[in-house]
Amino acid sequence: MGEGYLLPRAASIDNPLRIAVLISGGGSGLAALLKYQQEQTRNHNTVLVIADSPDAKGIEHGNRYGIETHGISLPEITDKLQRRIFHEELIHKALVKADIELVVLSGYMRILTPNFVRRWKGRLVNIHPSLLPKYPGAHAHRDALADGATISGCTIHLVDEGVDSGMILAQREVPVLAEDTEFDLQERIKKVEHSLYPEVLDKIAAGEYSV
Ligand code: GAR
């Protein structure tokens, strides 16, 4: 773990990095990224959106911008590991077919198997709504509030074979207020996520990170 990252090429506005965004839910982060890429020509461009269900609300953002968008459901296989592996195989094939150079997890709520991670390691980036290594996993806001945290935030990291444990690229803090509900904290963090993720993608695409 922590090794074997292969970063994408350094791209340019004339030849932007081809990005796929993976989502599970409402896709507010996806919408913010597409707006950013639409405002002016960037060194990265979203050419594929994949949701883990055709019912994911965020799919509409991809459609609105005329981007190739797939809702790929889990296949009906009884064995849970086989089901995940087969699902990831379908995703991998779609990524390869679209010549994807960077996979951006934006509210993608499935843990990817080491098998998938190894194929994309260094070209697979995630945003997590806490200041990692604090509060990894699916309940970051609940855990932060239960812990009495006064500061939380978000982390953008390369994905490795663990859960929310890959190399950290950027973090941004937000205050936690005494009367916050999980929803309040989530919304405050999303606001900073929506500006931080595009900034970090600019840097990745410019070749500014090294591993
Ligand atoms: C974001 O806050 C993101 O950090 C979080 O899900 C939200 C997605 O919101 N991701 C995780 O918790 C990953 N473990 P969105 O669907 O509105 O973009």
Boltz pocket constraint, residues with backbone or C-beta under 6 A from the ligand:
constraints:
  - pocket:
      binder: B
      contacts: [[A, 23], [A, 24], [A, 25], [A, 26], [A, 27], [A, 28], [A, 29], [A, 30], [A, 58], [A, 106], [A, 107], [A, 108], [A, 109], [A, 127], [A, 128], [A, 129], [A, 137], [A, 138], [A, 154], [A, 186], [A, 189], [A, 190], [A, 193]]
      max_distance: 6.0
